[in-house]
Amino acid sequence: MRKYLYPILLLSFMAAVAALVFFRKPEPVPALKPRHGDLALGGEWVNTQQAVGGLLARLRDKPDDTKAQLLLAQAYMQEGRVTGDHPYYDMAAVKLLDEILRREPENFEALCCKASLSLTQHHFTEGLALAEQAVQLNPNNAFVYGLLCDANVELGRYPEAVRMADKMNTVRPDLRAYARVSYLREIHGDVPGAIEAMDMATKAGVGGLEQTEWSRITLGHLYETTGDLTRAEQQYQTALAARPGYAYALAGLGRVAKARHDYPAAIAHFLKARATVKDYAFADELTDLYRLNHEPAKANAMAREAIKMLATDAKEADDNEQMGHYADRELAYAYLKTNEPDKALEHAKAEYERRPDNIDVQETLAWVHYKRGEYAAARKLITQARRTNSQNPTLLCRAGLIATKSGHAAEGQALIRQALTINPHLSLELAEEGKQLLAAR
């Protein structure tokens, strides 16, 4: 009898498992969260609700509808951009994409979407690997070359990023392709060329759409970088007229007001932006503005809030290898503002270990070393950060300060003067430190 017992038990177990699989309830599909304030106004929100509602209905009837899952994932990715609620919508999207890829490992669109999400979450190596897998399936798609461009930029592989941007523009020159060209020109010191390409991007887009107005905000920021506050303000006002309540246009107007030393107006703009979209950068900007406006208690509270937002994202990234936003570079700067240089160094090093060739990461670690009085280490890193000939005035001024403190006074003074010539409205703290060093020589 015993020799028949184990086969019977095994068959019973397999039947039980099959029953569980067959009769299991599908995982609930994440829902669309309500919008609030200005984001809930206008036809875009109505259209989003209708589209998502239709997709959710399709998935209730047919939980394995791959096309509906993909469209819903894309809708949630866009909703994350619009609302700033990336923790919720990015995870909702990746849940849908993982389900598609479990059944269809070579689904090109799902691979591209997941690569895009990985880049959004600062998982750049993973994003690059997914995009490389996708391009093998479809080498004639422009979007995948944009992903490859972005991933290579973030990993500091600039020649390859240029090559991917060229391919993207060959396949399909459009808003997204022009925007990549603009960013790469800026990285390599061609700011007029960057402005030209980003202007082309805005003109290639449909006014009022989030992607178009994001490009317009980026164009405004390029004007800011060159000290042209009038043109920058025009771009932000245009974006705000096309997309009322757009948080990043409000933030742009806040930066313009800050550059003009109108701190109460700048604070008001950032508070309104912050009430609409979740973005730690607004809290970070308010930290500086409250200090400039002689409100230290509010500045300290805002600095702590920025760190709390970033630390939550960082913990999610540490707990989840696939998703969760790496925020170590941002945390390094945030801890400098709370006068915690040891923590700043810890996070700057963590980011540097992930992507040691990226010029922004090199600049961050150099600046942390500078603030700690470690000038030799700072000079070595800032030299690497300048290898693309970037004309970013903040980078140039920091390089000048580091050179001066490292015993290279003439070089340092020249860099500081260059930075202040490019942008006379440079960050007040940075500009004042630079001017003091110039005056002392």
Secondary structure as GFF3:
##gff-version 3
##sequence-region A 1 441
A	DSSP	alpha_helix	2	23	.	.	.	ID=ss1
A	DSSP	three_ten_helix	37	40	.	.	.	ID=ss2
A	DSSP	alpha_helix	43	61	.	.	.	ID=ss3
A	DSSP	alpha_helix	66	83	.	.	.	ID=ss4
A	DSSP	alpha_helix	86	103	.	.	.	ID=ss5
A	DSSP	alpha_helix	108	120	.	.	.	ID=ss6
A	DSSP	alpha_helix	124	137	.	.	.	ID=ss7
A	DSSP	alpha_helix	142	154	.	.	.	ID=ss8
A	DSSP	alpha_helix	158	171	.	.	.	ID=ss9
A	DSSP	alpha_helix	175	187	.	.	.	ID=ss10
A	DSSP	alpha_helix	191	204	.	.	.	ID=ss11
A	DSSP	alpha_helix	210	225	.	.	.	ID=ss12
A	DSSP	alpha_helix	229	242	.	.	.	ID=ss13
A	DSSP	alpha_helix	247	259	.	.	.	ID=ss14
A	DSSP	alpha_helix	263	276	.	.	.	ID=ss15
A	DSSP	alpha_helix	280	292	.	.	.	ID=ss16
A	DSSP	alpha_helix	296	319	.	.	.	ID=ss17
A	DSSP	alpha_helix	328	337	.	.	.	ID=ss18
A	DSSP	alpha_helix	341	354	.	.	.	ID=ss19
A	DSSP	alpha_helix	359	371	.	.	.	ID=ss20
A	DSSP	alpha_helix	375	385	.	.	.	ID=ss21
A	DSSP	alpha_helix	393	405	.	.	.	ID=ss22
A	DSSP	alpha_helix	409	422	.	.	.	ID=ss23
A	DSSP	alpha_helix	428	440	.	.	.	ID=ss24
###
